[in-house]
Amino acid sequence: MVDLTNILDQGSPGRVVEAWYEANQEPRLYLGLSEIGHECSRYLWYRHHGYTQKPIDGQTLRLFQVGNNIEAQAIADLRAAGFTVTDNQKEVTFEHNGITLRGHVDGIISGLLESSKPHLWECKSANEKSFRKLYQCNSYETWNKKYYAQIQVYMLGLKLDCALVYVENKNDSSIYTERVKLNAEYAVNLLQDVFTAISQKEPPERKCPTQSWYAAKLCQFMDICWG
């Protein structure tokens, strides 16, 4: 049972809700497959070795929950429209030299007009600016390398040849979809690089050249990395 005394003292209902999210957050202390596309090997090393990240503010945690709600609604909508969506939160694992990396997929979808094969189904949400960028480049890989890496290792782990990415605009609920083929060589090489990096006794070299670098300021492990 969470003591609400300090939470209710925060004032406005909006701030009370955000304080509740902050008080109940459970930081992830392991490296999941959803993050192995991160550009910094040092970040991956910190994540794998259980270093504590900066606490996430309540507004951002609520935003994460919006993404969860969109995913649940998308599954319901796809099923209502006649598609088959199964295996929500199915676990995918890779093991190497005593290290296990795991992740959970949004689902597997069947019934597409373009193919009779089941596809990995990956659901994301994006703000207006990011969604507009996706439409302009018309390429999930170009839009977000980290997300692209995630679906590639998921497809590899599930032995699927293709994925359907489903991105919803949080501003107006417009939807972008794209079929992405498995690039097995890319996925295997990525996994090898990640296992090599996190197996080191000491953290790898930093990606950011200085502490004032924009990516360093946003990093969850900035204090540990530069402290």
N, C-alpha and C positions, 0 to 999 in steps of 0.2 A: 504494500500500500504506500503510495507516494504522499508525503506530507505537503498539502497544498497551501500552507500558511504563507511561505515566502512567495509562492507563485501568485496568489491572490493579491498580495501587496504590490504587485507590479503596476496596478492602475487600470488603464483602459482594457476592455475585453480583448482587443487585438493583441496587446502586449502580454496579457495573461495567457492567451493561447500559445504565443511564441515561447514564453517562458516555460510552459508545460512541455513543449517539444524539446527545448534545450535540456530540461531536467531529466527527460526520459530517453535521450539519445544513447545508443550503444555503439560506440566507435568500432569499426572493423579493424581487428589487429592481425590481419593476414592478407596476403596478396591473392586476389581473385582473378579469374580469367578475363573478367570485364575490363581490367586495367593493364593487361600485359602489352597493350599497344602504346602505353605512355612513352614519350620520347626520351625520358631521363632514366637511365639504368640505376642511378643512385636512388631515385624515388622508389623504384621497384624494390631495391635492396632494403630500404627502410620499411617499406610496407610488409615485405615478407618476414622480416625479423621482428615484427611486432612493436615497432616504435609508435609512441602515442602521437596522433596528429592533433592539430589545433581543433578545439571544439567548434562545431558548426553552429552558426546562428539560427535562431528559430524560424526566421523568414525563409532561409534556404531549405531547412528541413521540411517546411510546409510545401515548398516548391517540389521537393522530391515526392511528397505524397500526392501532389497533383499528377505527377507522371505515373504513379501507381494507379491512380483512379482512371486515367486515360487508357492505360493498358487493359484494365478490367473491362471498361466499356467497349474497347475495340474488340476484345474477344467475344463479348456478347453480341456486338453488331455483326461481326463476321459469321458467327454461327447462325444468327437469325437470317442472314442473307444466303445461307446454304453451304457455306464452307465448313470444313471439319478442322477444328483447332484442338490439338491434344498436347499432352506432355508439358503443360505450364509448370515452370520451375523444375523441370527435369535436370538432374545433375550431370555435368560433364567433368571428367577428371583426366589428368595426365600425370604420370609418375616417372621420375628419373633420379637415379642415385639417392633414393630415400626421400626425395622431396615430392610432395603432391600439390598440384595446382588444381583448383576446382572452380566451377562456375555454374550458373543456372540459367537455362534458356527460357525465353518468353513462351515458346511453343513450337509445334510442328504443324504446318498447315497443308491441307490437301483439298483438291477440287478446283485448282486453277485452270483456266481455259488454255493457258500457254503450255502447260505440261501436266501429264498424268502422274508425275513423280511427286512424292511429299517434299516439301521445302521447309528448311528452318524458317521460323517466323520471328522477326525481331521488331519490337515496337519501341519507338522513341518519340519524344515530344520536343518541340523547339519554340522559342519565342519568334516574333515576327521577323526580326532582322536575320536570325540564323536560318529560318525557314526560307526566306527570300533568297538567301545565298545558295541554299540547296537547289532551289528551282533554277537559279541562274546557271549553276555549274552542271546540273542534271547528272550528277555522279556522286553516289554515296561515298565512294572511296576518296574522291577529291574533297568532299565536304568535311569529313571527319575521319582522319587516319586511325584514331583510337577505336572508334566504333567499327570501322572496317576490319581491323585486326581481331576484334572480339568475335564477329560473325564468322571469320575465316577459321579460327581455332574451334569454334562450336561446330561448324560443318565438318571439320576434320574428325573431331571426336565422335560425332554422331553418324559418320559415314554417309553424309548427304552431299549431293552434287551442287545444290543451289539453295539460295536463301531468298525470301521475300522480305524486304525491309519496308516498314510501315511507319511513316513519320507524320505526326499530327501537329498542326499549328495551334499553339495554345491561345492565340489571339482570336481566330475565327473558325477553328475546327476543320480547316481545309486539310486534305490528306495528300501526301506524296508516297507513291509506292515504286519500288524498283526491284527487279530480280538480279541477284548478284551470284556469279558462278564461283565455285570453289577454286582457289588457287593453292593447291596442296603444297607445292614447293615453298611458297611464301609462308604458309602456316607452320610448316616444319622448321624452316630456318628461324622464324620468329621465336618459336618455342625453345629451340636450341640456344639462341642468344639470351633469352630470359633466364633459362636454367643456369647457364654459365655465369651470368651476372649475379644472380642471387646466391649462388654457391660460394662466392668469394668470402674470405674471412673478414675483409675490410670493405667498406663501401666503395663502389666504383667512382670514377671521376665525375664531377658535376657537369651537367649540361649547360647551366647558366654561367656566363663568364664573370658576372659580378653579383653581389647581393642586391644591387639596385635594379637588376634586370627585371623586366616586367613579369616574366614567368616565375622568377624567384619570389617576388612579392606575393604572388597568388598561391605559391606552393604550400601544401599542408605541413610540410616538414622543414620550412625555412629556418625556424629557430634552431632546430637540431643540426641542420646541414651547415649553417654558417656560425652557429654559436660556439 
